[in-house]
Amino acid sequence: MSKYWVIAPQNAGLPEIWEKVWQFDLANSVISLGWKELGDISNYDENELRTAIEQTYSNDNVGNKTSRTFA
């Protein structure tokens, strides 16, 4: 069975922010993850990113951390 990701910028409940972020993402060929607490992750490898997520979101339940990672 194939797996698919659905990606949407920001919270759709805030349409003015959603549109601004979506237009930025389209113009720059990127997608925003919304992990501002992690800072700049552009130079992290997968293990460094997983470690940063675990440290930053250490109080989140396992399901929340898993949904933030690559699983």
C-alpha positions in Angstrom: 0.0 0.0 0.0 1.3 3.4 -0.9 1.8 6.1 1.7 1.1 9.8 1.0 1.7 13.0 2.9 -0.7 15.9 2.9 1.0 19.1 3.4 -0.6 22.4 4.2 0.9 25.6 5.6 0.1 26.9 9.0 -3.3 26.7 10.6 -6.1 27.0 8.1 -8.2 28.6 10.8 -6.1 31.8 10.3 -6.7 32.4 6.6 -4.6 35.6 6.3 -1.6 33.9 7.8 -2.3 30.7 5.8 -2.3 32.6 2.5 0.8 34.5 3.3 2.8 31.4 4.2 1.4 29.4 1.3 2.4 32.1 -1.2 5.9 32.3 0.3 6.3 28.5 0.1 5.1 28.5 -3.5 7.4 31.3 -4.5 10.4 29.7 -2.9 9.7 26.0 -3.7 9.7 25.1 0.0 7.2 23.9 2.6 7.1 25.2 6.1 7.1 22.7 8.9 6.1 25.0 11.7 8.8 23.9 14.1 10.0 27.4 15.0 11.2 26.1 18.4 13.9 24.1 16.6 15.5 27.1 15.0 17.4 26.7 11.7 17.5 23.0 10.9 18.8 23.3 7.3 22.1 21.8 8.1 20.9 18.9 10.3 21.2 15.3 9.1 18.3 13.0 10.0 19.9 11.9 13.4 20.5 15.5 14.4 16.9 16.4 13.5 15.5 13.5 15.5 17.7 14.5 18.5 16.6 18.1 18.3 12.9 17.1 18.1 13.3 14.8 21.1 15.0 17.5 23.2 12.7 20.3 22.1 9.5 18.4 22.5 10.5 16.1 25.4 7.2 16.8 27.2 5.0 15.8 24.3 3.5 12.4 24.1 5.0 9.8 21.8 2.3 10.2 19.2 3.0 13.9 18.9 6.7 13.4 18.5 6.2 10.6 16.0 4.0 12.8 13.8 6.7 15.4 13.8 9.4 13.0 12.6 9.8 10.8 9.5 7.9 7.7 10.7 
